[in-house]
Amino acid sequence: MVVLMALGLLTAQGCILDLSILTTGAGGAGAGSSSSTSSGGGGSSSSNNPTAVTSATGGGGGGDGGAGGTSCAPGAECGFCENTCTAESCEPKTLVASASGNSYASPSLWIEGDTLYWLDFYNQHVMRMLPSGETETITPKGLLNSAITFVVHGDKLYWSDFTSGINSCPLDNCTVDLKKRMVANDNNQAEALQLLADDTHLYWYTGPDHYARPVRRCPLNAADATPEQIATNQDLIRGMALTDKHVYWTARPNNQGGLVRRTTKDGGSQVTDYTTKLEMAWALTLDSTHLYLTSGAEQNGGLKRCAIGEPACGPFEDVLSGLGSLKRTRSVAMGGGRVYVTNESSGTVLARAKDGTGLEELVADGQTRPHSMVATKHCVYWRDDTDDGTIWTRRHQPPAP
């Protein structure tokens, strides 16, 4: 199964970032044989491919390239998280000291190819960091107006603008003249709170009504198009992910509990409850065998997973609990055989082997409000609200000998 979630994944040859193992897919949205962006605040997806993703509100996701490959070959370059590990331990480092504004309500961090993208909320720009470490502003002043989420796919930038709707432009020549309005924001139909793309369509769910949110899509070449309805009247969607056949999203029917629903990507099949209920289902991601889901509850947060099957996912099993201290776990990402979550209430990032074995790991603490996570085969990235918004990275902790 191919997964594409709300923030593609990066893998490595030696340690050089490469997306060759990914195919078009979603959510948390995973990688290895799948890529995904998780629902939450950030996301990673590959135009070649979730995640899922990552990552609606909370964080982005990422594909999982497997448990191996966490050590760099001699002389190899390991991307943005290089030099965050010693022989004894791995420590997080600040990648961007001021990311200019914060929003954990929608995905705002993305990796495409070997380039990192983020949304500057205050100045209304999309920024990127090239493999060389050079930072660029790719959108001119005035192009974005009240933008809150975006996605990169192939050579295009797509964003949701609450004023004009859903728009696109070429990544390397994003000018006012080349801006294309794909869907006008008539009756809030294009007020996207998360965007995902596959090779043919752009997918999103909209606000502002928390309790009657639709899931929609349009072709990538759309121009002032009427969007297709995939699902309607979905309560409290917080995250979305794509696979090669399905769209997945979290919902809280009648504001009770929470679960994951799905339908086919063309909306041609019935919407089904794919998982059992979990308190305040929030961020999700998938790999080729399991679906991972966080609880964003104020108390008793955590991360669970279930085996992917038909017609529904298997029973939940615990993966990460923060030793009982997890609260507001609203971002999830996978990479290097590990799964990561943000613990917003305590300002920490935690990790564990994705099968729930081994010890739970404290990746970072002292954060203000970590969110918008994305992971690659070697690195994990997230945004934090400290000091006008910072972007952090860290190598995956090598497994114990």
N, C-alpha and C positions, 0 to 999 in steps of 0.2 A: 504494500500500500504506500502511496506517495502522500506525504503530508506537507501542507504549506500553511503556516500559522502567521499572525499579525505582527512580527518583527522578524529570510533564508539563513541558512547557516554557512559558516565558513569551515572548511576542512583544511587539511594540510598535506603537502608533499614535502617530506622532511618536516619542516615547520612553516613553509611558505604558504600563506593562505590561498586556498583553491576551492572552487565550488564544483569540481568535476563529478563528485559522487552524488550530487543532488539532482533531482528531477522536479518538474513543476508540480507543486502540491501545496499544505498548510500546517499552525496553531501552536504549538505550544511549541505555537502551535508548534518538533523533534528533528533528527536527520538520519545518519547512517544510510539506510535505504530510503529514508523519508526526511523531509524537511518541514518545519512548521514554525508558526509564530503563536505564542500563547496569548490568551486573552489577557488583557491587562493594560499596561501602559506602554510597552515598547513592543518591538517586533523584529523578526528577521525573516526574510524570505528570499528565495532565489528565483531569478527569472529563468534559470535553467531547470528549476526543480521539476513555507510549511509550507515556525512557528518558528505554526503556529503559531508563526506566531507567532513573536508574541504576542509576537502579544497584542480589546476594549480597555476599560479602566483597569489599572493594576500594572501589568507589565507585559513585555513581549516575550516571545518564546524563541525556540530555536530547535534545530535538528540535532540529533545525537549521532556522532560519528563513531560511537563505540567507546569501550573503556580504555583502549590503548592509545599510544601516541601522545602521551602527556609530557614526554621529555623531548627536548630539542636535539637534533643531530648536531655534532660539533660544527661550529661555524654557520649554522643555519639561522635565518631570521624568523622570529616567531610572531611577528605582527605587533599589534598595539600593546599586548600584555607581556612583551619581552622584559626580562630582568625583574619580574615580580616573584620569582622563586629562588631559593637557595637549596642546598642539599638537605636542609632541615625543615624548611617550611615555605609557604607561599603567602605573600602579603599583598593587599590591594594597593593600587596607586591611583592618584588623580590623573585622568587623561585630559579632561577639559576643566579648567579651574572655574570658569564662569560660562555656563551654557545659556545665560540670559533668560531667566524666567522658568517657571515650573508649572506643570500640569500633569497630575497623575490620573486625570479623568479619561484620557485617550492615549493611544500609542504615539510616542514622540521620539523614539529611538529606532534606528533601522540599520541593518548591514546588508549591502548588496555587493557581491564580488568581494573585493578586498578594501572596500571603502565604507567608512562609518558616516551615517547621516543623522542629524537631529534637527528638531524644530526650535528655533529661537522665538519664544512666545512674545516677549516684550517688543522686539523690533520687527516681528513678523517676517522672518527669513527662514529658509532651509539652509543649513550649513552642512559641510562635509569635511572629513579628515581623510586625506589621501594616504596611501601606504608609506609615503615618505614622512608623514607627520605634519605636512603642510595643511593648514585650514583654509577653506574657501567658502565664500558666500555665493550660492548658486542662483538665488532669486533676487532680482533688482528691487529697490525700494518701491513700494506701492503695488507690487504684483499680488501679494497676499493681503487679505483683509479679514481679520477675525478667523484666521485658520487655526484649527485645533488638532488636526491629525493629518497624516500623509502616508504614502507608501511609494517605494521605488520598485520599478519592475522593468528589467531590460534597460533601454536607454531613455526611459520616460520617468518624470516625476508626476505623481497624482496627489491632489490634496482636496480637502473639504474646506470650503470657504463659506461661513454662515451668511455672507452677504450675497455672493453670486452663485453658489452651488458647488458642484464637483468639477474640477479643472485639471488640465494636464499641460505639460510643456516638455521639450527636449532637455535632458539633464545638462548637456554641455552648451546649450544655447537657449536658456530659459528667459526669454524676453517678453515684454508686453505684446509685441506683434505676433509672437508664436504661441501665446497662451490660447488654449482652446477650452471653451466651456462645454463639458460633456453632458451635464444634467443641470438644469436650472433649479434653484431652490424654491420652487413653487409648492406651497403648502407643506414646507419642511421636508419634501421628499429627498432632498440632497443634503440634509444637515447630518452628515455622517459622523458617527462617534468612533468608528474604526473602519479602516479600508484594508482590503486584501485583494490580491490579483493572481490570476493564473494566466495562461498564455492566450486566452480569448476574452476574458471578462474581468470587470472590477466588481467587487462585492462589498456591501456595507450594511450596517443597521443604523437607524436614525433615532433622534429625539424629536421634540423635547419631552414628550409624554413618556414617563418611566414605565407606565403600565399598559401601553399599547404600541410597543415598538415593532415596526416592520423590518424584515430582512429583504434587501433588494440587490439587483445587479444590473449592469449595462455592458455592452461590448466595449473593448478597449479603444475602438475607433469611433465611439459615439460622439455626436455633435448635437447639442440641444435635444437630446433624446428623452423619451419617456421611459423611466426605469421599469424593469420587470419585477414583479412581486414574487418572492420566494416563500415568504411566510408573513402573516399579519398577526397583530394583537398578541405579541409576545411580551410577557411581564419581566421587567428588570433584567434585560440582557446586560451582561458585564463583559463578555468576551466571545470571540468567534474564531473558528479555525476551518481550513479547507483540507480535503483530501482529493484524490483524483476523481472521486464520484460524489462526495457528499459535502454539505455545509453543516458544521456543528456550532452550537452556541449554548451559553448558560442562560437559564431562566429561573424565575421564582414565581410560579403560578399562584395567583391570588396572594402574593407576598408571603407565601408559606414555604419554608424549606428552600430547596434549590436543586436543580438537576441539569443534565445536558440533553438538549434536543437536537434532532438532525432531520434533514431531508435531502433529496438529490439536488445537485447544483442548479438544475434548471427549474426547480420548484415543482416538478411534475409528479412527485409522489407525496403521500401523506406525511405530515410532520409527526414524528414519533418521539416518545420519551425514551431516550437511549440509555440513561442510567437511572439507578434508584436515587432517592433524595439524599441530599447532604446539606447541612445547615449553611445557608447563604453561599451557594456555589458561585465562584467568582472567576478565577483564571484557569484556563485549560490548555493542554498541549497533548500531542500524540506522537508516538513513534510507530514502528511497524507492528507492534504486538499489543501495546497498552495505551489507554487514555489516562491522563493525569489531571487531577482536578483539585483546586484549593478551596478551602473555606475562608471567606473573608469576614467571618463573624468577629464581633468585638471581643468575645471570649471563645476559648476552645477552637482556635483556628488549627489548620493543619493541611497536609497534603496526602491525598489518597490516590490509588490507581485501580483500574479494572481492566480485565483482559478484553480486547476487541473481539467481538463476535457478532453473530446474527441470530435473531433480529435485534438483540440488545447487548450492551456491555455486561460482563460478568460482575460478580459481587465485589464491593470495594475492599481493599486491604490497605493498611496504614503504610506509608512510606516515610513520612517525616512529621514529627509532632513538636519539635523544639523542646522536648522533655517537659511538655505540658505548658510551655510559656508562649506558644504561638498565638498571636492575635492579629487580625487584619492582614492575613497572608494573601495579598492581592496581585502578586506577580509570580510567574513561574517560567523557568527556562531549562533546557537540557543541553548538555554537551560533555564530551569526554567520558561518557558512561555515568555521569552524575546529573542530578536534578537539583535545581536551586529555587529558593523562594525568598521573598522579602517579608520581613516581619515589621510592619510599619509602626506598630505601637511601641516596640522596644528599639527601633532604629537599627535592626540587624539584618544581615543576609546569612542564610543557612543553606547547607548542602548535605547530600547523602548519595550513596550509590543508588541508581534509579530502581534497582530491584529491592530496595529497603534493607540491604545487608550492610554490615559495617557500622561504624559510629557516625552520629550526626556531627557535622563540622560547622563551627562558627567561622564564616568567611570574612565578615566585616561587622564591626559594631561602632557605636558613636555616631551613627547616621541620623539625620533629621527626619527624613521620610523617604526611604529608598523605594523606587518604582521603575517601571519601564525596562524590564530586564530582557536581555538577549544573550545567547551563548553560541559559541562556535566549538569546533572540536578541541581547541586548545585554550580558549579564553571565555570568560563571562564578563558582561558589561551591564551597568545599570546607571540610572539617574538618581540623584539625591537632591533634596531641597536646601541643603546647606549653602550659605553664601551665594545667593542668587543662582543656584542650580549648578551642580557639578556632575560630571560623568566619570565613573570609576571603571577600572578593569582589574582583572587578576587571572593568572593562569590557574587551570584546574590543579588541585592538589594531587600529586602523584599517589597511586595506591600504595598501601603499606607493603613492605617486602614480605 
